[in-house]
Amino acid sequence: MNLKNAQISEVIGTAVYGYFGSVTVSDVHVSDIYGTGIYSYRGDMTVTPGDTGVTVTNAETYGLYTYTGDMLAEGFTVTNTRNTAVLVSYGDLTVKDCEISTSGSHGIYGQEGDLSVSSCVITDVFNGGVLLSKGDQATVTDVSITDAGTYGVYISR
């Protein structure tokens, strides 16, 4: 799925959902989502800013989420998620040039894959700012984390 120049709001469920396929978004703005903002299930996700950036505002679960796939995300903002703002389970996560604020759980979280985060500002997260669990390699550069409840940067196994 390639989605460009879209505004999606007030969705009960997931705003953008790639099922067994990759998702590429640019110039996409989602808000007031009662599920996940942008989700790829068993596929890769690519987020690029385009002209106006990518924003996820007020998501009841996750902002950007990839399950069993890699994520490359740059030039985006995630604000006010009930759970983790950016999550990859079972894949590599590369994030740069982002702003994350007011997360009910973690800012950026990678599970069982490599993690690279650069040039991001993360504020007001209930748990950790940047986390990697069971990954092989973590690189965190030029990242500002303030008001994290439990950890700034946490790497496990």
C-alpha positions as CSV (number, residue, x, y, z in Angstrom):
1,M,0.0,0.0,0.0
2,N,1.3,3.5,-0.9
3,L,-0.7,6.3,0.7
4,K,0.2,9.9,0.1
5,N,-1.5,13.2,0.9
6,A,-4.3,11.9,3.1
7,Q,-6.2,13.1,6.2
8,I,-8.0,10.5,8.2
9,S,-9.9,11.1,11.5
10,E,-12.4,9.7,13.9
11,V,-12.0,6.0,13.0
12,I,-13.1,3.2,15.3
13,G,-10.3,0.8,14.7
14,T,-7.1,1.4,12.7
15,A,-6.7,4.4,10.4
16,V,-4.2,2.8,8.0
17,Y,-3.8,-1.0,8.0
18,G,-1.6,-3.1,5.8
19,Y,-2.4,-6.8,6.3
20,F,0.3,-9.2,5.0
21,G,1.7,-6.4,2.9
22,S,4.0,-3.4,3.2
23,V,2.8,0.1,4.0
24,T,4.4,3.3,2.7
25,V,3.0,6.7,3.8
26,S,4.0,10.3,3.2
27,D,2.0,13.5,3.8
28,V,-0.5,11.5,5.9
29,H,-2.2,12.9,9.0
30,V,-4.4,10.8,11.2
31,S,-6.2,11.9,14.4
32,D,-8.8,10.8,16.9
33,I,-8.3,7.1,16.2
34,Y,-9.9,4.5,18.6
35,G,-7.2,1.9,17.7
36,T,-3.8,2.2,16.0
37,G,-2.8,5.1,13.8
38,I,-0.8,3.3,11.1
39,Y,-0.2,-0.5,11.2
40,S,1.5,-3.0,9.1
41,Y,0.9,-6.7,9.9
42,R,3.5,-9.1,8.5
43,G,4.9,-6.4,6.2
44,D,7.4,-3.5,6.3
45,M,6.5,0.1,7.0
46,T,8.1,3.1,5.4
47,V,7.2,6.6,6.7
48,T,8.6,9.6,4.9
49,P,7.7,13.2,5.5
50,G,6.9,14.4,1.9
51,D,5.9,18.1,1.9
52,T,3.8,18.2,5.1
53,G,5.1,15.3,7.2
54,V,3.3,12.5,8.9
55,T,1.3,12.9,12.1
56,V,-0.6,10.7,14.4
57,T,-2.6,12.5,17.1
58,N,-4.9,10.9,19.7
59,A,-4.6,7.2,19.1
60,E,-6.1,4.8,21.6
61,T,-3.4,2.2,21.2
62,Y,-0.3,2.7,19.1
63,G,0.8,5.5,16.8
64,L,3.0,3.5,14.3
65,Y,3.1,-0.3,14.7
66,T,4.8,-3.0,12.6
67,Y,4.4,-6.7,13.6
68,T,6.8,-9.1,11.9
69,G,8.4,-6.6,9.5
70,D,10.9,-3.8,9.4
71,M,10.1,-0.1,9.9
72,L,12.0,2.9,8.5
73,A,10.3,6.1,9.7
74,E,11.5,9.7,9.4
75,G,10.0,13.1,9.6
76,F,7.0,12.3,11.7
77,T,5.2,13.4,14.9
78,V,3.2,11.2,17.3
79,T,1.2,12.9,20.0
80,N,-1.1,11.5,22.7
81,T,-1.2,7.7,22.4
82,R,-2.6,5.5,25.1
83,N,0.1,2.9,24.5
84,T,3.5,3.0,22.8
85,A,4.0,5.7,20.2
86,V,6.3,3.7,17.8
87,L,6.5,-0.1,18.1
88,V,8.1,-2.9,16.0
89,S,7.7,-6.5,17.1
90,Y,10.0,-9.0,15.4
91,G,11.8,-6.7,12.9
92,D,14.4,-3.9,12.6
93,L,13.4,-0.4,13.6
94,T,15.1,2.7,12.2
95,V,13.7,6.1,13.3
96,K,15.0,9.6,12.6
97,D,13.8,13.2,12.7
98,C,10.8,12.6,14.9
99,E,8.8,14.2,17.7
100,I,7.0,12.0,20.2
101,S,5.0,13.4,23.1
102,T,2.4,12.2,25.7
103,S,2.6,8.5,25.4
104,G,0.7,6.3,27.9
105,S,3.5,3.7,27.7
106,H,6.8,4.0,25.7
107,G,8.1,6.4,23.2
108,I,10.0,4.1,20.8
109,Y,10.1,0.4,21.4
110,G,11.8,-2.4,19.4
111,Q,11.4,-6.1,20.1
112,E,13.7,-8.8,18.7
113,G,15.4,-6.7,16.0
114,D,18.0,-4.0,15.5
115,L,17.2,-0.5,16.7
116,S,18.5,2.8,15.4
117,V,17.1,6.2,16.6
118,S,18.6,9.6,15.7
119,S,17.6,13.2,15.8
120,C,14.4,12.7,17.8
121,V,12.7,14.6,20.7
122,I,10.7,12.5,23.1
123,T,8.7,14.1,26.0
124,D,6.2,13.0,28.6
125,V,6.1,9.2,28.3
126,F,4.7,7.1,31.1
127,N,7.4,4.4,30.9
128,G,10.6,4.5,28.7
129,G,11.8,6.9,26.1
130,V,13.7,4.4,23.8
131,L,13.7,0.7,24.5
132,L,15.1,-2.4,22.8
133,S,14.2,-5.9,24.0
134,K,16.1,-9.0,22.8
135,G,17.7,-7.2,19.9
136,D,21.2,-7.5,18.5
137,Q,22.2,-3.9,18.0
138,A,21.1,-0.6,19.4
139,T,22.2,2.9,18.2
140,V,20.8,6.0,19.8
141,T,22.2,9.4,18.7
142,D,21.2,13.0,19.0
143,V,18.0,12.1,21.0
144,S,16.4,14.3,23.7
145,I,14.3,12.5,26.2
146,T,12.5,14.4,29.0
147,D,9.8,13.4,31.5
148,A,10.1,9.6,31.1
149,G,8.5,7.7,33.9
150,T,10.9,4.7,34.2
151,Y,13.8,4.9,31.7
152,G,15.4,7.2,29.2
153,V,17.1,4.5,27.2
154,Y,16.7,0.8,28.1
155,I,18.4,-2.1,26.3
156,S,17.6,-5.7,27.3
157,R,19.4,-8.8,26.0
